[in-house]
Amino acid sequence: MKHPASIDEEIELKNNVYIESDTDLKGIITYANDYFAEISGYAPEELIGQPHSIVRHPDMPKILFKILWERLQSGHNFIAAVKNLAKDGRYYWVFTDFEPIKDDAGKTVGYKAARKKISKHVTQTLDPLYKKLTALEQKGGMEASEAYLNEALSSHGIESVDTLLEEIHKLY
Ligand SMILES: Cc1cc2nc3c(=O)[nH]c(=O)nc-3n(C[C@H](O)[C@H](O)[C@H](O)COP(=O)(O)O)c2cc1C
């Protein structure tokens, strides 16, 4: 898919309004709420049927999406700060809660995500980290970014991404 060229300009989000979407098992968008359309700059009919990577920003490290898919495909949720790309090339940062949609029998039938505004304090810390991970991936692939991420976590006494997520959940 062809992405718009990114420009270094941020879109300001409203407080307490969620950007919501659902996908099928392959990450194809099946539902987009009005705020998703408004902020991304795409009409809902331009979003439905497209892969969710339509809003993927080039600053986002691949390793994050690898972890996301591993979590979702094993039936777990995932929370992450994501920098997304709008149709006009601007970006917006979102605190995102991803989770599987399960049927009555507990079988995963799709996925959903709800996103809200994130504080500047957090994005200012994460922006250089994500750019660092992306740069490592360009040179040494995902192995390089994964090693860096694991090292960063263990230097903070955190065993794994799963441990980190469990800690975050306790804060809710
Ligand atoms: C429910 C759901 C929501 C997603 N939302 C986003 C999103 O907002 N931005 C994004 O870049 N990727 C999102 N993804 C991940 C994409 O499917 C994809 O893995 C990612 O954009 C990386 O694209 P690539 O694998 O083609 O490199 C979402 C996936 C799911 C299942």
The ligand as a Gaussian input file, in Angstrom:
#p B3LYP/6-31G(d) Opt

LIG

0 1
 C       -7.420000      -4.009000      16.099000
 C       -6.127000      -3.549000      15.469000
 C       -5.841000      -2.196000      15.422000
 C       -4.652000      -1.728000      14.865000
 N       -4.407000      -0.387000      14.860000
 C       -3.258000       0.076000      14.319000
 C       -2.987000       1.462000      14.288000
 O       -3.751000       2.297000      14.783000
 N       -1.830000       1.876000      13.708000
 C       -0.930000       0.992000      13.166000
 O        0.093000       1.428000      12.637000
 N       -1.168000      -0.338000      13.197000
 C       -2.303000      -0.804000      13.753000
 N       -2.526000      -2.160000      13.798000
 C       -1.452000      -3.077000      13.343000
 C       -1.487000      -3.325000      11.850000
 O       -2.367000      -4.397000      11.593000
 C       -0.080000      -3.693000      11.300000
 O        0.414000      -4.838000      11.930000
 C        0.935000      -2.548000      11.498000
 O        0.427000      -1.336000      11.013000
 C        2.271000      -2.858000      10.826000
 O        2.077000      -3.011000       9.476000
 P        2.921000      -4.025000       8.640000
 O        2.822000      -5.327000       9.376000
 O        2.288000      -4.041000       7.294000
 O        4.302000      -3.448000       8.644000
 C       -3.712000      -2.650000      14.339000
 C       -4.004000      -4.024000      14.372000
 C       -5.191000      -4.469000      14.953000
 C       -5.467000      -5.952000      15.004000

